[in-house]
Amino acid sequence: MINVGIIGGAGYTAGELIRLLLNHPNAQIDFVYSTSQAGANVSKVHQDLLGSTELKFASEINPEVDVVFLCLGHGNSTAFLEKHHFSKQTKIIDLSNDFRLKADREFQDKTFVYGLPELNKEAIKSAQHIANPGCFATAIQLSLLPLAKENLLKEDVHVNAVTGATGAGTSPSGTTHFAWRDNNFSSYKVFSHQHLEEIIQSLRGLQTDFEKEINFIPNRGNFSRGIFASTYTLFDGSIEEAKRLYENYYSESLFTLLSEEELHLKQVVNTNHCFLHLSKFNNKLLITCVLDNLLKGASGQAVHNMNLMFGLDESEGLKLKANYF
C-alpha cells in the first residue's frame, strides 16, 4: 500500500483527494495535516465523508510517507517545504502554482516535473516531484496540444472559459458570497490570468515558434464546479482532418476523449474526464472543452500522477460516475 500524507487538509482539493484515496485500492492515508482544524474529525469539515473515515486532522507530519500531496494556496508550498522536510524517498505532488514554470522547477534539491499526463506521461513515471497543472491551464492545454504538436498554431488563439465557485477556494470573498454569485455572471483577470504562463510554456515545448497571443477571458459561473472552455483559432484543414489529428494525439489517453456530440458540464462533473468537441466555421476551428475543476483540474489529476509515479494502472481510484441526473 502507498502511504499518503496530505498537507492543507481543510480545502476543496484536499477533500476530493481524501474521498478518492479512501477508495483507492493501493493507497492508505497516513495523515491529513491542517493548522486550522488540528484534532477535529475530517468529516466535520468534509461532511460528505461522514461514516467513511474516522481520520482526524493532524498537527504533525510523518516525514517518511511514500507520497505527500501539497494542497496549499499559491506561494505557500515553497514556505511549507522550507520549514518541513521529508525523506529522500518521499514523492511530492504539489497542487499550487509554485513549481509549474521552468524558472521555478528547481527548489532545494528537488526538481519538479510538470504533471499533465497527456503531455509528460513518460517523465511523470520516473519523477520524484510533480507540479500539478492549474484547472484552466488543463482545459486550455488539452484543447490546443494536438495543434501545437503539428505546428498548426499559426494565428492568435481566443479562449472564453467559465469556472464554478469552487475554483476560488474555500476562503469567502465578495464574489463567492451566495447573494452575489447566484443568478449572476462576471469576468475577471481578463487577458492576465496566472495560468497563461504555464499554457504558453507547454505550447512552446511542442511548437517552438509559437509567439502568437492567447486572448483568454476567464468567467465566474453561478454553479459550484466544472469548467466550460470555448477556444478557437484559424485552421486551414477540414473538420475531418482536425478530428483525425485530435484522435491520434489522444489515442492512448484514458481520460481525455473526443465527442461527436456538443458538450455540457454534467457529462464530466464528479469525474476525471475531459471531453472535447470540434467544429469548423469557415476558417476557424472551435474546440469546446468540459472538465471538473476539482478532479481533472486538480485532485483527480494528482491521483492520476500518483498512479503513474508508482507504476499502477492509470485509472486506479478514478473510475468515477458523473453526476448526470
Secondary structure in CASP SS format (residue, H / E / C, confidence):
PFRMAT SS
TARGET T0000
AUTHOR 0000-0000-0000
METHOD secondary structure of the structure
MODEL  1
M C 1.00
I E 1.00
N E 1.00
V E 1.00
G E 1.00
I E 1.00
I E 1.00
G C 1.00
G C 1.00
A C 1.00
G C 1.00
Y H 1.00
T H 1.00
A H 1.00
G H 1.00
E H 1.00
L H 1.00
I H 1.00
R H 1.00
L H 1.00
L H 1.00
L H 1.00
N C 1.00
H C 1.00
P C 1.00
N C 1.00
A E 1.00
Q E 1.00
I E 1.00
D E 1.00
F E 1.00
V E 1.00
Y E 1.00
S C 1.00
T C 1.00
S C 1.00
Q C 1.00
A C 1.00
G C 1.00
A C 1.00
N E 1.00
V H 1.00
S H 1.00
K H 1.00
V H 1.00
H C 1.00
Q H 1.00
D H 1.00
L H 1.00
L C 1.00
G C 1.00
S C 1.00
T C 1.00
E C 1.00
L C 1.00
K E 1.00
F E 1.00
A E 1.00
S C 1.00
E C 1.00
I C 1.00
N C 1.00
P C 1.00
E C 1.00
V C 1.00
D C 1.00
V E 1.00
V E 1.00
F E 1.00
L E 1.00
C C 1.00
L C 1.00
G C 1.00
H C 1.00
G C 1.00
N H 1.00
S H 1.00
T H 1.00
A H 1.00
F H 1.00
L H 1.00
E H 1.00
K H 1.00
H C 1.00
H C 1.00
F C 1.00
S C 1.00
K C 1.00
Q C 1.00
T C 1.00
K E 1.00
I E 1.00
I E 1.00
D E 1.00
L C 1.00
S C 1.00
N C 1.00
D C 1.00
F C 1.00
R C 1.00
L C 1.00
K H 1.00
A H 1.00
D H 1.00
R C 1.00
E E 1.00
F E 1.00
Q C 1.00
D C 1.00
K E 1.00
T E 1.00
F E 1.00
V E 1.00
Y E 1.00
G C 1.00
L C 1.00
P H 1.00
E H 1.00
L H 1.00
N H 1.00
K H 1.00
E H 1.00
A H 1.00
I H 1.00
K H 1.00
S C 1.00
A C 1.00
Q C 1.00
H E 1.00
I E 1.00
A E 1.00
N C 1.00
P C 1.00
G C 1.00
C H 1.00
F H 1.00
A H 1.00
T H 1.00
A H 1.00
I H 1.00
Q H 1.00
L H 1.00
S H 1.00
L H 1.00
L H 1.00
P H 1.00
L H 1.00
A H 1.00
K H 1.00
E C 1.00
N C 1.00
L C 1.00
L C 1.00
K C 1.00
E C 1.00
D C 1.00
V E 1.00
H E 1.00
V E 1.00
N E 1.00
A E 1.00
V E 1.00
T E 1.00
G C 1.00
A H 1.00
T H 1.00
G H 1.00
A H 1.00
G C 1.00
T C 1.00
S C 1.00
P C 1.00
S C 1.00
G C 1.00
T C 1.00
T C 1.00
H C 1.00
F H 1.00
A H 1.00
W H 1.00
R H 1.00
D C 1.00
N C 1.00
N C 1.00
F C 1.00
S E 1.00
S E 1.00
Y C 1.00
K C 1.00
V C 1.00
F C 1.00
S C 1.00
H C 1.00
Q C 1.00
H C 1.00
L H 1.00
E H 1.00
E H 1.00
I H 1.00
I H 1.00
Q H 1.00
S H 1.00
L H 1.00
R H 1.00
G H 1.00
L H 1.00
Q C 1.00
T C 1.00
D C 1.00
F C 1.00
E C 1.00
K C 1.00
E C 1.00
I E 1.00
N E 1.00
F E 1.00
I E 1.00
P E 1.00
N E 1.00
R E 1.00
G C 1.00
N C 1.00
F C 1.00
S C 1.00
R C 1.00
G C 1.00
I E 1.00
F E 1.00
A E 1.00
S E 1.00
T E 1.00
Y E 1.00
T E 1.00
L E 1.00
F C 1.00
D C 1.00
G C 1.00
S C 1.00
I H 1.00
E H 1.00
E H 1.00
A H 1.00
K H 1.00
R H 1.00
L H 1.00
Y H 1.00
E H 1.00
N H 1.00
Y H 1.00
Y C 1.00
S C 1.00
E C 1.00
S C 1.00
L C 1.00
F C 1.00
T E 1.00
L E 1.00
L E 1.00
S C 1.00
E C 1.00
E C 1.00
E C 1.00
L C 1.00
H C 1.00
L H 1.00
K H 1.00
Q H 1.00
V C 1.00
V C 1.00
N C 1.00
T C 1.00
N C 1.00
H C 1.00
C E 1.00
F E 1.00
L E 1.00
H E 1.00
L E 1.00
S E 1.00
K E 1.00
F E 1.00
N C 1.00
N C 1.00
K E 1.00
L E 1.00
L E 1.00
I E 1.00
T E 1.00
C E 1.00
V E 1.00
L E 1.00
D C 1.00
N C 1.00
L C 1.00
L H 1.00
K H 1.00
G H 1.00
A H 1.00
S H 1.00
G H 1.00
Q H 1.00
A H 1.00
V H 1.00
H H 1.00
N H 1.00
M H 1.00
N H 1.00
L H 1.00
M H 1.00
F C 1.00
G C 1.00
L C 1.00
D C 1.00
E C 1.00
S C 1.00
E C 1.00
G C 1.00
L C 1.00
K C 1.00
L C 1.00
K C 1.00
A C 1.00
N C 1.00
Y C 1.00
F C 1.00
END
